[in-house]
Amino acid sequence: MTAFLYHFHGLGDFDFSSMYPDDVKSVQELAAQRDLEILPTIYLRRESLPQLRDTIQAFSELSRAGDVPNIAGFAIEGPILGPDGGIPRRGKWYPTADEWIQLAELGPLGLKYVIMAPDAADLDESVGEGLPFSELLCRLYDKGVRIGVGHYHRDNPHRSARRLEEVVDHLHRHYESSPFLLLTDHLYNDTPRDFVHAWRSASAMERRTDELAAVMAPRWTRDTLTDLLGPVPAAMLNAALDDRLMPCLNFDGRHVDLAICRRTVDYLGADRLIALTDHIEVDTMAGEPLTQDAHSGLRLRDDGAVAAGSSGYATQRANMLSIGLDDDQVQQLFYRNPKAAIEFRPARRTSSV
């Protein structure tokens, strides 16, 4: 395969958030034509949960028959997400305990991970009738469904960093450790930050030189990251350095400036990152119309919030080469790492540590 598209929202005319069971074969054919292995990522609307179950059931049956070799499974973005960011509005909601159980049961059928805000609650807080957050995590993991952390709240970055670290500790205490035990959404986006990470308009570009220097001139170390980037990005990067989670980074140059992408690869190494495109090729997502910004190419909601990208593998690969990454690093980021992440299966520890 040319690449493993690990986190993105649509291919060709298909908006994955609106897929039906009969679409699975057509998406397989399109992925095969483009020589891609894919993991469709869905913004789940509450009313679409039965449709999602049917679609993943259809995928599971086709997969067992060997009929969908280019589709590695599915991921869900949400529904527990922070209040900000450009997500489809109906993609953010609070499931009942029964709805969480329904989602967990999709693990054996092909649901690989669910992106959620790890700072939505403390571990002992309920996230559904009598269901503590800690127990929800274990119910998901016991069925093979991991979490991707992202879409943070922004009112208290230190609390968000603490809750992230507690989630990381909780999962590594109960499951065999691996850098693939926890995944992330797109690094730096929808995250409380103490730095500017992207310049998306002509007027913003006028400030780029000075604002970029503020984050690029200092040396990145464990001890400086919190003051330089903020507590949440520092917690994520340092957890990645400790091989406790696998972060994902968008190389379209618009979600995150390419200079910051390069610095991140230099800090972590290409073996500790996954490249994601987070793109869609149609102007709708989860039933919500999008417009494409003329300057940045990003796809926007009607209020101007960034909802998705428009740059696929070819563009992002060219960007990666333009900042000095070599072909082997691109292959590591765009194929070997995401492939290994999706093939990984969490396993319970025989005793907690």
N, C-alpha and C positions, 0 to 999 in steps of 0.2 A: 504494500500500500504506500502511496505517496505520503500520506499524513493521517494522523488520528485526530479528528476534530472532536474535541473532548467536551466542550461547553459552548453550544451555540443554539440558535432558536429557530432556524429555518433554512431549507435547501430548496432551490428552484421556486416553484409555486407553493411550497408547503410551509405553513406556519405550524411548527410542531405542537404548539399549545392548543391547536384545533384539530389535531389528527384523529382519525377514526380507524377502526380495525382494518378496513379495506385499503387504507393508505399505506400500510406497512410495506407491502410488496413493491409499490411504486417508489417509495423512498429508497428501498433497497436497490432497485434498478438504477435510480439516479446516482446514488453513492457509488455503485459499481462503475458506472460510466465515467465518473470523475476520479476513479481509483482512490477513494477515500474510505477509511473506516470511521464510523461516526457514533456519537453518543447523544442523541437528541435530548435537548433540555427544554422542559415544559414549565411555563407559568400556569399553575393549577388554579382554576376558578372552582369554588365550592360546587357549583351546579355541574361541573364537568368531571367530578370524581367517578361516577359510573362509567362515563366514556373512557376515562383514563384506564380504569380496571379492564375494560373490554379490549382496549388497544394493547395493553401490556400482555394480557392473556393471549391475544392473537399473535403477538410477537413471540411469546414463549413457545407456542405450538409450532410456529414456522422455524424457530431457532432449533428446536429438537429435531426437526426434519432436515436441518442443514440448508434451509432455503433463504436465510438472511445473513450471509457471512460478513457483510459489510456493516451491520448494525450490531453494536456491542451491548446494547441495553438502553436504558433511559435514565434521566435524572430529572428532578423537580427543583425548581427555584421557588422557595417559599413553602407553605404560606406564612410562616412566622418570620416576618422581615421587619427591619427598622422602618420608622415612619417617613424617612426621606428617600430621595432617589427616584429614578424614572421608571419604576416597575409598573406594569399594567395595574390599574387601580383595584381590579377585582382579584388580582393575584396575591393580595395580602388579606388574610383572615385568620381566625383562631379556631382550629379544629376541636371537635369534641374528642373525648377519650376514644369513643368508638371509631371516629374517622381516622384517628392516629393508628388504631389497630388495623384498619383497612389498608392504610398506606404501608404499614410494616409488612403485612401479608403479601405485598407485591414484590418483596425482596427476592424470594426464590424464583419468581417469574421473570426477573430482569431489571427491577428498579435498583440502581447502583448507589445512588446517594441523594440526599435532600439538602438543599442549601437553606440555612436558617441563621437568624441572628443569635449568636451564642450568649448575648447579653440581654436577651428578652426576659430572663428570670434567673433567680438564684437556683441552685440545684435542688433545694428542698421546697421550692415554690411549685404550686400546681399549674399545669398547662392544659388541664382538662379535668373533668369531674374526678377529683381525688387522685389524679395522676401526676406525681412529682416530675419535674424536669429530668432529674437523674434517672428515674425509672423509664421515662420515655426514651432516653438515649439508649439504655440497655435493651429495651424492647426492639428498637430499630436495629441495633447492631446484632442482636441474637438472630435476626432474620436476614442478615447480610446487607442491611441498608446503612451506609455510613452518612455522616453529615459533612457538608461543606460550609465552613463558617464565613459569614459575610453579611452585608446590609445591616450594619450596626446602628444602634441609637447614638445620638450625638450630644446629648445633654450632659453626660458625665463620662469623659473618656477614661478616667482612672478606674471607675466602676466597670466600664466595658472591658478594659484590659484585665482586671481581676477576674471577672466572670469568664472571659475567654480562657485564662490560665487554669481556672478551676475545672472547666469542661475538659481541657486537655489532660489535666491530672486525673480526673475521674475516669476517662476512657482508657488511658494507659495503665491505670491501676486495675481495671477489670478485664482488659484484653491484651493479648500479646503485642508488644510494642513494635511499631514500624513507622517509617515516615509516611506511609500510605494509610495509616489508621484514621487520620483526619485530613480532609481536603479543604480547599478554600474556594470562595468566589473570586472575582477579579481583584487582585491585590491593589490597594490604595483607593479604589473606587467605592463609593457609599461607605466610607470609613471616616471617623473623626481624625483629622490630620493637623499637624502644626506646620505644614509647608504647602506650597503650590506645586501640584503634580502634573498639570496640563494647561495648555493655553489654546483655546478653541475658537478664537475669533481674531480678526486683524488687529483690533484694539488691544486685546490681551497679549498678542505677540510683541507689542511694543514694550511690555514689561518683562518679557521672558529672560533677557540677559541677566538682569539684576536678580530676579526672583530665582532663577535657576542656580545662579552662583551661590545663593544662600544655602542651598541644600547640597550642592556638588563640591564646593570648596572644602568644607570640613571633612575629615576622615571619618568613615563609617566604622564604628566599633560597637560592641555590646554596650559599653559604658556611655557612648554618646548618642545612641539611636533614640532614646526616649526624649531627650531635650531637642534633638534635631528633627525627628519625624512625628513625635507624639507617642503616647503610651500604647495605643492599639497597634499601629504599624510596627513599633519596636517589639511588642510581644509576639506578633506573628513571625517576623523575620528571625527573632532569636529562637523561637520554637522550631522553625525550619532548620536553623543551624544545629540544633540538638536532635535532628531527625525525628521530631515528634509530630510534624504535620507537613503537608506538601502544598505550598502555595501556587496559585495560578496567576499568570500575568498576560495582559493584552498588549500585543506589539503593533497595534494599528497606528500608533503615534498620536492618537486623539484621546483615547481613554487615559493613557499615561504617556508623557513625553518620552521620546526614544532615548534621550540622554539618561533619564532616570531609569528606564528599562535596562540600559547597559550597566549602570552602576549597580543595579539590583542583581544582575547576573554575576558581575564581578564579586559582589559581597557573598552571595550564596553558592555560586557555582552552578553550572548547567545541570548537574545531577540533582539539584534540589528545587527545581522549578518545572512547571508545566505551562506551555503556551496555549492560550485559549483565544478564540476569535470573538466570541460573544456577538456574532452577527446574524442577521436575517436578510433574506433577499427579496422579501415582499414588504409592502408598506402597511402591514397590519400585524398585530401580535396579541394573542389572547382576546380577540374580538375588538381591539382598540386600534383606531387608525393612527398611523405614524406619518410624519413628513421627514424628508431628508434634508439636513442642513447643507446649504450650498458651499459653505467654507470648509467645514470639517468632514462632511460626508456622514456624520452620525445621524441616526434615526431618532426623532424627537416625538414626545407626546405633545398634545395640544397646548400644554402650558410651558413648552420649551425644555422640559427635563429630558435628559438623555435616557432613552429606553434601550437602545442596542446599537451595535456597529453595523457597518456595511462592507467591511474589508475581510475577505476570506483568506484562505491559506496562501495563495500566490502573492498577494500584496504584503501580507505580514512576513512571509519568508524573505521577500526582497528588502523589507525594512530591517530585518534582523541581520542580513548580510551587509546592509549599508552602515550599520553601527559597529562592524568589525567582528561579528560572530562568524564562525566558519561552518561549513556544511555539516560537520559532525555534531556541533553544538545545536544547530537547527534540528537535526534528526533526533537528538537527545530530547529537546524541548517539545518537539511537535509529534514525535512518534514513540520513542522508547519509554519515556517517563509516563505519558498518559496511558499507554498500553499496559505498563506494569501496574499503574494505579487501579485500573479497572479490573485487571485479573486478580488483584489482591482480595483475600477474604478474611474478615476479622475472626479471631478465634479467642474464646474465653480463656482467661488464665485459670489454672487449676486452683490457685489461691491468690488472693489480693496481695499487692505489694505496697 
